[in-house]
């Protein structure tokens, strides 16, 4: 039982880390798109 809980906890941490990287990447994409729009507006 303890091994299953430990495995689930490790997997949850791995998925959380992956999600953070995905959100960070999406934030960078939105920022670069906003910069491109701002440059073209000027």
CORCOR-V743583 format. One record per backbone hydrogen bond with DSSP energy under -0.5 kcal/mol. CO is the residue of the C=O (numbers start at 0). NH is the residue of the N-H. E is the energy in kcal/mol with one decimal. If there is no record, write none. Layout:
# CORCOR-V743583
<<CO NH E> <CO NH E>>
This chain:
# CORCOR-V743583
<<0 4 -2.0> <1 5 -2.4> <2 6 -2.4> <3 7 -2.5> <4 8 -2.4> <5 9 -2.3> <6 10 -2.4> <7 11 -2.5> <8 12 -2.1> <9 13 -2.2> <10 14 -2.6> <11 15 -2.3> <12 16 -2.3> <13 17 -2.0> <14 18 -2.4> <15 19 -2.2> <16 20 -2.0> <17 21 -2.1> <18 22 -2.7> <19 23 -2.5> <20 24 -2.2> <21 25 -2.3> <22 26 -2.3> <23 27 -2.0> <24 28 -2.1> <25 29 -2.4> <26 30 -2.3> <27 31 -2.6> <28 32 -2.3> <29 33 -2.5> <30 34 -2.2> <31 35 -2.1> <32 36 -2.1> <33 37 -2.4> <34 38 -2.4> <35 39 -2.1> <36 40 -1.7> <37 41 -1.2>>
